[in-house]
Amino acid sequence: MTVAPLASVQSLAELYAIALTQAQIAATHYQRYVASADPSSGSTQPVFEVLAQRERIRVEAITVGALAALNKSPDAADLVWSPADLVPAQEISELGESSLGTAYDAWALAVRHRQRAFVFWTYVAALASDRGVRTTAEQFAREALHDGDALRRERRVAWRLLRRVAAEPRNAAEPVSAALLESLLLKDIMAWAERLTPGQREVLSRLAPSPLPPDHQPHDPLDPVGSLEEIINRALRRAEQLSNLYLADADSAVDQASLEFAQKLAAQSIARLAALRGVAAGA
């Protein structure tokens, strides 16, 4: 989360050039996914469209601010070092391409992006020796904090909608219990492991929070688990769903112990999902 500047900012011209570059990069990253995604891919695309528009408005506001303060538009020639990317494209694509991505996840990602901006501009202000640079950086930090509050409101609305949807009757074939999902995922992993190399099975044997038992028995051939492709897709879907469940548990934790436990499960689950994707890519 922490994104510190590479060096202190020496002038307002440099400061505005950094701010404009970051806003333009953010707008580009959000918009690139919107333009390339399938409109029916999920509920994240409309959110990213809103976020791209917010960044375009930020670009205009930064330009107006620079004209007022410097009597010129921000200029990339004033950059001394490459500004930190506060909105990494990979984070957006991973969520946007996820079959389980929701509007809540997209708003939560945007909140983290603005938190990074707040931290970044706080560092800039703290390191600045020029009073004008410090004052303007503090202003950018306050704006990032204000934006984060607004995005959190959108995140809460999306979370309430998710809870309402979750409360509706659903097909029994779509389990939402983390314990049940862990059990079903382990079953898929065991079936998957029978068709892998010893090295790949060793990777699966170490996956927390539900590793493959080292002495697992061959899968019952009478159990209709499907083709290898079906097993892999089902396992990846369940692993991703579990990661989202644990992240949601952490977000709604009411005490420190619950938060730490949920965060531990989420971290393990995300690492497991990454490992499963790696094995799938080599299958």
N, C-alpha and C positions, 0 to 999 in steps of 0.2 A: 504493500500500500504506500509506503514512504517513497517519494520521488524527490530527491534533493537536486538543486541546480548544480551544474558542474563548476561554476565559479560565481563570484559576486557580479551583479549587474551594475555597470558603471554609469549608464546614462538612460534618460527617458526614451531616447530613440531606440536603444537596444531593448529596453523593457517592452515597448509597444511592438517591436518586431517579433519578439518571443511570443507575446500574447496572441498576435495575429496568426503566426505560424501554427501554434497549437490549436487554435480555433478552426483554422482551415483544414488541418489534418483530421481533426475530430469530425467535421462536417463531411469530409471526403470518405472517411471510414464508415460512418453510419450510412451515408447515401449509397456507397458502393454495394453494400449488402442489399439495400432496398431495391436497387436497380437490377440486381442479378438473381434475387430470390424468386422462387415460385410463389405467386400470390396465395396459393392454397396451402403453403407449407406450414402455416401455423399463425399464432397470435403475436409473434414478436415483430413481424414486419411493420405493422402500423405504428408501433412504438418507436422503432428505429427511424421511421419517416419523421415523426414528431421531433425526435432528438436531433436529426440532421437539420431540421428547420430552426431549432433553437440555436444550434451552432452557427448557422448562417446569419441569424440575427445578432449573435455575439460578434461575428466578424464585422458587421456593419457598425456596431456600437464601439468596437475597438478602433476602427478607422476614424469615426467621428471624434473619439477622445483624443486620438493622436493629432488630428487636424486642429483641435482646440488648444492642445498643449504645445505642439511643435510647429504648427502652421504647415504641416506636410503629412502625407499618409505614411503608415509604417512601411519600412523598406528592408527587404531581406539583406541588403548590403550592410546593414547596421548590426547584423548578428555576429557575435564573437565565437559562439559555440552552438552546436545543434541542440535545439530545445528538446526536452524530454517528451516522448509520446505518451500523453496521459490517457489516450483512448486507443489501446492496441487493437489492430485489425483482427488479430487472431482470437481475442476474446469475443469479439462480435460474431465472427464467422462460426466459432464453436457453438455459440448459443443459437445463432440463426439457423444453422444447419441441423440442429438437434430436433428430432421428432417429438421430443417432450418439452421443448422450450415454450414458456408461457409469457404472457405480458408481465406478470409479476417478476419473472427472472430478468426480463429486459429492463424494467424500471430499477430493479435491484442493482444490475450492472451499471446503469447510468448513475445511480447514487454513489457507487464506488469510484466511478470516474471523477465526479465532482469532489469527492473527498480527497482524491489525489491532487486535484487542482488546488484545493484549500491548503493542503500540506506544502505543495510546491511554492505557492505564493507567500506562505508564511515564512518559509526558508529564505526566499528572495528578500523579503522585508527585513528579516533578521540580519542578513549578511550585507545589506546595502549601507554604504557610507554617505550616499547622496540623499538628502532629505526628500527631494521630489520623487526619486525612485522608491524610497521606503514608503511614502504616503500612497503612491499609486499602487504599489504591490499590495499594501494593506487593503486598499479598496477592492482589488481583484480577489483577494482572499475572502473578504466579506461577501462579495457577489457569489463566489463559489459556495460559501456556507449557506447563503440564501437559496441558491439553486438546489442545493442538496436537500434543504427542508421541503421545497416544492416537489421535488422528485420523490421524497419519502411519502408525501401525501398520495401521490399517484400509485406508489408501491402498495400502500395500505388499501387503497380502493381495489387494486388488482388482487390483493391477498384475500380480501373479503369475498370477492367474486369467486375465487378459487375454492374457498371454504363452502360457499353456497352450492357450487357445482359438485364438490365432493360429498355433500350431504344428500344429493339427489340419488334415487335408486339407480344402481348400475348393474351391469352384467356380472354374475358371480365369477366369470372367467377372467375378470380384471381385478386382481387382488390389490388392496391398498395397504394392508398390514405389512410393516417392515419385516416382522418375524416370518410371515408367510412368504414374502418375496425372497428373503434370504434363503429359505428352505428350497424354494423353486429354482432360484439361481444356482445353488449348490448342485442340485440335480442336473441342471443343464451343463454346468462345468464338468461334472463327472462324466456325462455322456460325451462331451466335447473332448475330454482328455484321452479317451480311448482311441481317438483318431489322430493323435499328435505324436511328435517325436519325444524321446525321453527328456530332452532339454526344455521343450515347450511344456511338458507335463510338470517339470520341476518349477517353472515359473508359476503355473496355476496352483501348485501345492503351497505357495507362500502368500497367497492373496488374502489379506485381512479385509473385513472382519470375519469372513467365513471361508477359511482356506480349504483347499481340497485335502481330504484325509490322506496321509501318506500311504496308508494300507487299504485304500479304497478297493472295493470289489468291482469286477466288470459289471457294466450296466445290464440290466435285465433286457434281453433282446425282444421280449414280448411287450415291453413298454413302448407305446407308439410315440417316440420322441421326435420323429421327423428326420428329414435329411440334415446333413451337416450344415448347409447354409441356413436352414430353419433354426437349428440349435444355436448357431452363432448369433443370428439376428435376434432371437428371443433372449439370449443371455445378455447381449449388449443393451437391449431395451430395458431389461429388468435391472441391470447394474446401474444404468443411467437414472431410472426411476428411483432406485434406492438412494443414490447420491442426492437427488432433489428432495426426497423425504427427509434425509438427515439435515440438509441445509435449512429446510423449512423448520425443522424441530429446533435448530440452533437459533433461528431468527425469532421464534416465538417462546424461547426459554424464559422462565420466570425467576430463576435463581442461578447463581454462579455454577453450582455443581451440575445442574441440568445443561447449562450452556457448554461447559467444558466437555461433558460426555458426548453431547450431540456433535460438537466440533471435532472430537476425536473420531467418531464414527464417520462423519462427513469426509474428513481428510483420508481415512482409510478407504472409504468407498470410492472417492475420486481417483486415488492411486490405483485401486483395483480396476476401475473402468479404463484407465489409461493403459494398464497392462493387458487387459482383455483385448482392447483395440489393437495393441501391438501384436499380440499373438494372432488375431484375426487377419491382420495385414500380411502376416507371413504364412498363413494357412494355405 
